[in-house]
Amino acid sequence: MPRRNDLHKILLIGSGPIVIGQAAEFDYSGTQACRVLMDEDYEVVLVNSNPATIMTDPEVATSTYIEPLLPGPVTQVIEREQPDALLPTLGGQTALNLSKELHELGVLERYGVELIGADYEAIDRAEDRERFRSTMTQAGLRVPRSAIAHSFSDARAALDQIGLPFIVRPAFTLGGTGGGVVRSEDELEAVVGRGLSASPIGQVLLEESVLGWGEFELEVMRDRADNVVIVCSIENLDPMGVHTGDSVCVAPQQTLTDKQYQKLRDQAITVIRAVGVETGGSNVQFAVDPQTDEVVVIEMNPRVSRSSALASKATGFPIAKIAARLAVGYTLQEIPNDITKATPASFEPAIDYCVVKWPRFAFEKFPGAEPGLTTHMKSVGEAMAIGRTFKQAFAKALRSRELDAKPTFEVDDDALLRSLERAGAERFDRVLEALRRGASVEDVHRLTSIDRWFLNELADLVADPDAPFAGQRTYKSVDTCAAEFAARTPYYYSGWERPPAVGEVQKGDRQGVVILGSGPNRIGQGIEFDYCCVHAAQTIRELGRDAVMVNCNPETVSTDYDTSDRLYFEPLTLEDVLAVCAVERPEGVVVQFGGQTPLKLAAGLHAAGVPILGTGIDAIDLAEDRSRFGPLLDRLGYQAPPYAAARSADEALERAADVGFPLLVRPSYVLGGRAMEIVYDAEGLKHYLDRVETEPGRAIYLDRFLEDSIEVDVDALCDGNRVWIAGIMQHVEEAGIHSGDSACVLPPHAIGDEMLEQIRARTAGIALALGVVGLLNVQFAIHGDSLYVLEANPRPREYSNGHVCVKEVVLPFDRFAGSDSLLGPEMRSTGEVMGIAPDFPTAFAKAQAAAGSKLPLAGTVFITVADGDKPAATGVASMLHDLGFKIIATRGTAQAIRKMGIPAETINKIGEGSPHVVDWIERGAVELVINTPVGTGARADGWEIRSAAVARKIACITTMAGGMAAARAIAAARRGEPEVVSLQQIHAGARVRTGAGDARAA
Amino acid sequence: MSGDPTAYVLLEDGTRFDGVACGAPQRAVVGEVVFTTAMSGYQEAMTDPSYAGQLIAFTFPQIGNYGASSEAMESDRVHARAAIMRAAVDREDAPGAERGWLAWLADCGIAAITEVDTRALVRHIRDHGAMRGGVFDADMPQAQARQLIAEEPGMGGRDLVREVTPAETIVLDGGEGPRIAMIDTGVKRSIVRNLHARGVTLELHPCTARPSQLLANGPDAIFLANGPGDPGALDYIVDTVRHLVGQRPVYGICLGHQLLCRAVGLETYKLPFGHHGANHPVKDLTTGRIEITSQNHGFAVLGPDAQRTIDRDEAVRWETDYGAAELTHINLYDRTVEGLALRDVQGATVQYHPEAGPGPHDALYLFDRFVEEIKAA
């Protein structure tokens, strides 16, 4: 069954912004799919709202649309492009839901677009809980006892049948958003309520608890001839109850007997056939009771998933690539195994190593959030490690996480043991510590239900941490076949063997250049760095050298074995990187594309005599070290906000007076503005210093915070002599909001030519003074008529091109109930989207829609702002009033608005009694919230308001600049759906005003 | 790596891999060194009679994780001569374990070695072919070990069936199903179990049974079992089979497949390093379907024109002494022969292991088909 020649043009939907539960793995799968389909001579139309992706590079698809992933814009794309088919299974849950919606709206039928891979019925059978359940039961498989509820009374009625504890799973959400466990009747309302509101169709599944059972996943592939293979099994070390995305996992499974494993394999095959996924990959999750061998099917994803990305990287079997070929008619036998070249893809990989995946958390960013792990995913990234044995892999994964701070433990042994009972972000660190302190495997097993095999291995590791690493480090290949056939694809990991160990690295004649990746995704270091690493690899190959990639993040394009000439799946520590260099003897190492992770290694590599290519060590240090960067600016005659560095709390309080309030305060060497805050007076600073633990000896930085200034981000490229400005972006929010969390517009829309000239000149001046060879990002603040340099980073921040582009960020607050959604100098966003349009308001509206907080076109707006913002608020109120919005406000704000002759209804603050503002929001009587925080002190009201808005997915704007942009965007949106336009068209058209061009130093 | 080596693997070409002794203490164990890529089912492999005379190197590094249990036995004892592993563990606390893996090996008197760079060993065998070798105590001088290996006969021309066949006929009563006479050249329990589950009454005959003995109780069919060694050395069984083809339906698995092929005129040859694993794709050329199969054989069948591979996805049909025959299955890894069907008389065999034990269940339906065909005959 070869290629389908009846199809010519295929539409692919991306997964949108990086959010928890949907990271760069879908850039990996989408890019693979696009490339395969292009290779097969299909025209590929791609829609995605996230510009920081390889898949949205113009050469990856025939036509690329950066548009909100909503039925409206995608229908327009379909209308324009008239594709023959839509492949819905490679863009995560977002693409699957949207494809389903397009079918339900009749759009696909109207334009004659065929769903390939999985049809509507298959998607619905897998996604609709009730249908899935009955499908499984009919196929003779057991599922947990369960009931569907649309209300509290449904839930109470089901209690008798299901029993306690039970699990709440909302329908149609990704990463288990809104799910939870009900352990007692008292918890029923809170947990069920959260589930009901998280589900777009107001439906939750209540399910028999299988907490403590083993959790297993199988990655299944099927072709049109009904051939089915299992690519990989994955076992969660955390038993059922912790979302698989938050679990430490091992591949392949370790604890099941052959008979038990084959039972799962049989059932997985039955599942994919019963659901009816015609071609491609699916993920099936099982719970297994280790005592009784009982197996229940938990769920199946009829698409490529995070687990399939993990399985692909763990085995070398490229699931997305093969799924794309299967979707256009090929069978598994007709597709060659890339790695061996000699055998077909119709086989099951044999693994002769161990793979361990660790989630990477960011709880420290969300103070107040419930720290436990549940069925609701909370990790922001993951690291994968490969070793010859479980112990090697586990220990490598531990160090791959690159934790900012070492976990701290209860001093009391009993307290430590008790803390194991509830799964948390540092559970395995705690398990290791407990074993170190003498707890027995039995003790830990009793408290955690973690399989004894793993605990025994960990106990061995604790008893002798060096044993697994005795011998000699050697590089082995990931080859899909346990060495049964010679591998052609150089995908390596290190293992330790008894000397003389036999290495497998094969190099040609070309010089190699090592590119260091960015490690696990975390807030402040996301997919954009992977984007840069991939481009660096492409360029190095074009320059006739071998690109050698080192990274440990499975959710990336950089760890696709096709991206580089040699891939080392290794932790990004100095020791591990030096070991790669010892084997590779590269021409040099590139450290500037992977964010902070490789920059931290630069000095150590340099000291070991490894040549660093591009910007030198000294330039990096010059930019990072405030005590060196400040004098450099002075020498250049560039203004910077007054600042000071202090080594202790007392010194900080003393120096604060010299710098002047308000202050931006933070500890040194931080990523994503960790623990960065604005304080308005000495008391605020004291409070900060009490709360934030500072490492003794480490500096605390104090910067004058320029209130009401405009921030500008500049990306530039320097060859040592000449500087090229790639783009100047203006932040929509004022300074003080972390640049990573601020909406941005390119080109700048309210900065005069003279100021732009000054920005260019100073960027060039800094680039040359630092000695940058490569990329440089400079952040400026415009305060009044003066330009201040905030910071310079010899690494990229942003990449964009186009019309007027507005970048908006996506925040994970809905994951961290209890944490405030207010923006500040600490970065908390996980991903970003872009809106492209001919004008700023339209682009802003598109960006908002793409980010998931679609601006309302009419309705009621609630405004409550700090005193200083009241004049600006009246302006926004006046625009919204003219657009027909009803305005409600708290007393002070309402008075200010009414004074300008605009009607505004006064409603109660929370303290003023019901019905107060939160009641209004919860009743669904508010469509838009504009709430700026008061400068200092009590933020409790604002916190409640924003939490309520976030919970109901109501657009919530926390800055006046954002409010004004929103008002203008609403006005633009009311003029009609904006037109869609492909990137390729934009590029072909006139050169766009991005502020790009050569620059001379001032 | 926990300390100094206490044992080593030596191959006949002098290649040596050090490791740590485990299982039963033995100065020296020699035989043919083969590797399996199956990721589970270590106990099933060690007790599979087809591994008689062989030392098994496991490519999966973690062996012993779920202990040993009676339900994983594929025969009444261990047949492989030694286990060569990367990271063996002895854990009795696994949920289904009746004994720790290494303690069980020791109980069975079987030598084993762990902390061996099995991947390097496997790559060597892949590149140079399966060869004789042994596991030796670290104290044994290498020259002496080499001498012991040299004294071990090679696998070619070797009849190992006589070591694993029952001394006398055993009858396992079934239910409503047909009566089958099996030439028990070392049958796996999973095959017996699968036939028994379909109501079959099974007679397990010694490999030397005469045709008259096999037919004495009026069986509905003859079954040719799996087993160890070189099928080329089993002329006496081939003669028996030649008497039975056409008289009764003849079915077979693995060695049984090779014997039926030889009976209808094909030759067998030794594969470079055999097929041992649980992930080999086999295509049924008559239906186009692909099964993921369990494999364990060191020899394979040549086609009617002495071809080692079947290069087109079409069944190869030719005339035999018993009428038309077809090669019905191929291995998609190396396109070697995996199945035979006789078209004018009743008979069909496969090279792979539909009974799994260990391995995938994709081909279990073949037992239904065998039994249905026997009933229909």
HADDOCK unambig.tbl for C-alpha pairs under 7 A between the chains (distance, minus, plus):
assign (segid A and resid 227 and name CA) (segid B and resid 289 and name CA) 6.75 0.50 0.50
assign (segid A and resid 227 and name CA) (segid B and resid 290 and name CA) 6.03 0.50 0.50
assign (segid A and resid 254 and name CA) (segid B and resid 65 and name CA) 6.75 0.50 0.50
assign (segid A and resid 255 and name CA) (segid B and resid 65 and name CA) 5.98 0.50 0.50
assign (segid A and resid 255 and name CA) (segid B and resid 66 and name CA) 5.79 0.50 0.50
assign (segid A and resid 256 and name CA) (segid B and resid 66 and name CA) 6.71 0.50 0.50
assign (segid A and resid 257 and name CA) (segid B and resid 40 and name CA) 6.58 0.50 0.50
assign (segid A and resid 257 and name CA) (segid B and resid 41 and name CA) 6.72 0.50 0.50
assign (segid A and resid 257 and name CA) (segid B and resid 66 and name CA) 6.27 0.50 0.50
assign (segid A and resid 258 and name CA) (segid B and resid 40 and name CA) 5.07 0.50 0.50
assign (segid A and resid 258 and name CA) (segid B and resid 41 and name CA) 4.96 0.50 0.50
assign (segid A and resid 258 and name CA) (segid B and resid 358 and name CA) 6.04 0.50 0.50
assign (segid A and resid 262 and name CA) (segid B and resid 359 and name CA) 6.96 0.50 0.50
assign (segid A and resid 262 and name CA) (segid B and resid 360 and name CA) 5.97 0.50 0.50
assign (segid A and resid 290 and name CA) (segid B and resid 95 and name CA) 6.17 0.50 0.50
assign (segid A and resid 291 and name CA) (segid B and resid 95 and name CA) 6.18 0.50 0.50
assign (segid A and resid 343 and name CA) (segid B and resid 333 and name CA) 5.30 0.50 0.50
assign (segid A and resid 346 and name CA) (segid B and resid 281 and name CA) 6.32 0.50 0.50
assign (segid A and resid 347 and name CA) (segid B and resid 279 and name CA) 6.03 0.50 0.50
assign (segid A and resid 347 and name CA) (segid B and resid 280 and name CA) 6.22 0.50 0.50
assign (segid A and resid 347 and name CA) (segid B and resid 281 and name CA) 5.36 0.50 0.50
assign (segid A and resid 347 and name CA) (segid B and resid 292 and name CA) 6.57 0.50 0.50
assign (segid A and resid 348 and name CA) (segid B and resid 279 and name CA) 5.16 0.50 0.50
assign (segid A and resid 350 and name CA) (segid B and resid 37 and name CA) 6.18 0.50 0.50
assign (segid A and resid 350 and name CA) (segid B and resid 39 and name CA) 6.91 0.50 0.50
assign (segid A and resid 351 and name CA) (segid B and resid 60 and name CA) 6.52 0.50 0.50
assign (segid A and resid 352 and name CA) (segid B and resid 59 and name CA) 5.34 0.50 0.50
assign (segid A and resid 352 and name CA) (segid B and resid 60 and name CA) 4.61 0.50 0.50
assign (segid A and resid 352 and name CA) (segid B and resid 61 and name CA) 5.86 0.50 0.50
assign (segid A and resid 353 and name CA) (segid B and resid 60 and name CA) 6.86 0.50 0.50
assign (segid A and resid 353 and name CA) (segid B and resid 61 and name CA) 6.17 0.50 0.50
assign (segid A and resid 388 and name CA) (segid B and resid 61 and name CA) 6.90 0.50 0.50
assign (segid A and resid 389 and name CA) (segid B and resid 61 and name CA) 6.23 0.50 0.50
assign (segid A and resid 389 and name CA) (segid B and resid 62 and name CA) 6.76 0.50 0.50
assign (segid A and resid 389 and name CA) (segid B and resid 87 and name CA) 6.77 0.50 0.50
assign (segid A and resid 452 and name CA) (segid B and resid 94 and name CA) 6.81 0.50 0.50
assign (segid A and resid 453 and name CA) (segid B and resid 65 and name CA) 6.71 0.50 0.50
assign (segid A and resid 453 and name CA) (segid B and resid 94 and name CA) 6.82 0.50 0.50
assign (segid A and resid 467 and name CA) (segid B and resid 1 and name CA) 5.42 0.50 0.50
assign (segid A and resid 467 and name CA) (segid B and resid 2 and name CA) 5.84 0.50 0.50
assign (segid A and resid 468 and name CA) (segid B and resid 1 and name CA) 5.63 0.50 0.50
assign (segid A and resid 470 and name CA) (segid B and resid 1 and name CA) 5.36 0.50 0.50
assign (segid A and resid 471 and name CA) (segid B and resid 1 and name CA) 6.69 0.50 0.50
assign (segid A and resid 482 and name CA) (segid B and resid 37 and name CA) 6.31 0.50 0.50
assign (segid A and resid 482 and name CA) (segid B and resid 59 and name CA) 6.27 0.50 0.50
assign (segid A and resid 483 and name CA) (segid B and resid 119 and name CA) 6.87 0.50 0.50
assign (segid A and resid 483 and name CA) (segid B and resid 122 and name CA) 6.64 0.50 0.50
assign (segid A and resid 483 and name CA) (segid B and resid 123 and name CA) 5.94 0.50 0.50
assign (segid A and resid 484 and name CA) (segid B and resid 126 and name CA) 6.41 0.50 0.50
assign (segid A and resid 497 and name CA) (segid B and resid 117 and name CA) 6.22 0.50 0.50
assign (segid A and resid 502 and name CA) (segid B and resid 120 and name CA) 6.39 0.50 0.50
